[in-house]
Amino acid sequence: MGDEEREIVDEDIQTVDSGEGGGSGSFGLLKILLYVAGGIVLVLLIFGISWLVSKNVQEGRYERNQDIVAAPPPMPLMTYELPTVSKTTSDAEPHFVKMQISLGYEHSPELNNELIKRKDEIQHIINILLQGKSYEDLDSVSDAVALAEEIKAHINVRLISGKIKEVYFKEFVVN
């Protein structure tokens, strides 16, 4: 009986193998078609994403170029010239500082009259600001810009009829 059961099992296995053999070819073909379809979808997805990215980059470049060309230059400011300021730095070995300052503001007769009236006060503010400065506080371009902003802020606190827009150094010497 053991041999008969083996023969029946072997026949069943051969039957199943022959049945799967016909299906195996169609299943393998289906598998290959799915891989090809997946590859095509992946290629289309990559192409679509790269097209969108390049489109956004080109639009950004175009907008940046348009921003540069579209902005007209600002109108020149009126200026009020202050007398020359000469001071020494607060270092152990003092350095000489000489400045010729002009204050830039938008055209306003009221502000011009106020600047004329407050000329001594503005000179005093500048002298006070320079008293605490050392050579290291004044030796670079960024230090000069920071000093100009500091002067502008302290003067604008005092003004009533307008604000100073820029502080120009016509002469700035630190020895």
C-alpha positions, 0 to 999 in steps of 0.5 A: 500500500505504501507503493500505491500511495506514492504512485498516486501522489506522484501522478497528482504532482505531475498533474499539478505541474502540467497544469501550472506549466501552462499557467506559469508561462502566462503568469511570467508574461504578466509579470514582465508586462507589469515590470515594463508598465511600472518602468514606463510609469516611473520614467513618465513620473521622473520626466514630469517632475524634472519638467516642473522643477525646470519650469519653476527655476526658469520662472524664478530667474525671469522674475529676478531679472524683471525685478532688477530692470523694473525698479527706477532709481530713487529721487535724489535727497536734499542735503544739509551740510554740517561743519567739519568734526575733528575728534580723537579716539578713546584709545590708549594711543589716540587716533585723529578722526576728521569728518565732513557730514551731510544729512540727506532728507526728502524735500521739506522746507519745514525740515530744512528750517528745523535742521538750521535751528538745531545745527548746534544740537546735531553737532553735540550729538555727533561729538557725544557719539564719537567720544566713546569710539575707539580706532577699532570702532571706526576703521572699516567700511561696515563700522562707518556704515554703523556709525552713520546709522547711529547718527541718523537714529539719534538725530531722528529722535530729536526731529519733529517735522521730518526724518533724516533718510541718509547720513553721508560722509563727504570726508572720513579720515581716521589716522 
